[in-house]
Amino acid sequence: MSNLIELSAIDKTYEIGKIRVPALKNVSLKIDSNDYVAIMGPSGSGKSTMMNIIGCLDTPTGGEYILAGEQVNDMTDNQLADIRNRRIGFIFQTFNLLPRADAFHNVELPLIYAGLPKRERKCRTAEALERVGLSDRMKHKPNELSGGQRQRVAVARALVNNPSLLLADEPTGNLDSRTSYEIMELFHELHAQGNTLVLVTHEEDIAAYAYRVVRLLDGNVHSDVRQEPRTGDNGGFASKPKIDI
């Protein structure tokens, strides 16, 4: 497998007035194509900063970041926006769907931004929704869907541009335990189909689904361990309050 992500000696320091706050310190990390990595760490460990840098939502203060062969640490804002649209599919805890648009339009939107012809947009959107098991919910708006279905729409939207990388930020944080298991099983299927997943989570039972767990502490990589992933055991989730049905 080839390296999809190469972080070399990455530093990130935020300046708050005259105060400098280091968030990442000399972080080096490589992630291969078709890997499945969970990034974990306590609050303030740097995992959100790492997610933002990997997702080209922020740039490092120092070091080098190469994504799919492209050096991105010195790109302009417009170049970063372009690489996000071409290379990365984002999945968020809060779904980030347009409330007045149906599932089909929510998934189609990145293709509209990319300037694809209408016929190709319609075909690829339908295929993405079929991949996540929502062929019969294309015309439903978010408030007509369960939490798990809304997250599946968000996954379809992330897939529709055929990105190199799927980046998920606490994707089960707003879901009950049964629905969390269903979403993690979907991620397992996507990985089996050849997708590369990087999952940011604070939950051990979610990280158990990944093939590799990278733990951050005080802005450094504290450990990087491969593991046998959990799947097919009804999730093994600790009980969580039920949010939707």
C-alpha positions, 0 to 999 in steps of 0.5 A: 500500500502507498502512503496517502497521508504523510505528516512530517515534524508537524507543529501547530501553535495558536497565538491568543493575544501575546500568548502562544499555545502549542497544540501539536509538537513535532508530530510525524505520522503516515497513513496508508491508502485503505487504512482505518485509523482512530485518533484518540486523546483527552480534551486538549491533546491535539486531536481536533487540531490534527483532524483540522490539519489532515482535513485541510481545514487548518495549516500547520505552523511548521513541518510538512503535510503531503496528501495523496502526493500533493504538498498542502502545508503551503497552499493558499485558501483557494487551493485548500478548498479545492483539495478538500472538495477533490480529496476529502469526504467529511462526516460530522457529529452534527450531520451538517445537513441543509434542513430544507433540502431533501436527502438527494439534494444534500448529497448532490450539493458537492457535485454542484459545487464541483460543476458536474453535468446534471445527468452525472450528478443525478447518477452519482447521487443515487449511487451514493444513497444506494451504497448507504441503504437509503434508496427509499429515502431520497426525497425525505428531508432531515426532519423526516429521518432518524438520527441514524438515517441522517448520518447515512445521508452525511456519509453518502454526501462524503462519498459522492465525490469519490474522495481519497479519504473519509474523515469522521469527527465523532460520527456517533456522538449524537446517536444511541448505542444501536444506531452507533453500531449500525453506522460503525458497521457501515464504516466497516463495509466502506473500508472493505470496499477500499476506502481510507477512513480516519476517525476522531473519537473519545469513545473506546468502543468506537475506536475498537472498530478501527484497525489502528489507534493513534493516541495523542497526549499534550500535542504528541503521539503517545502511542500508535497501535494496530489491533484486530477490529471489532465487528459483528458482535452487536457493537459491544457498546456501553449503554447510552441514552436513547436519542432517537428511534 
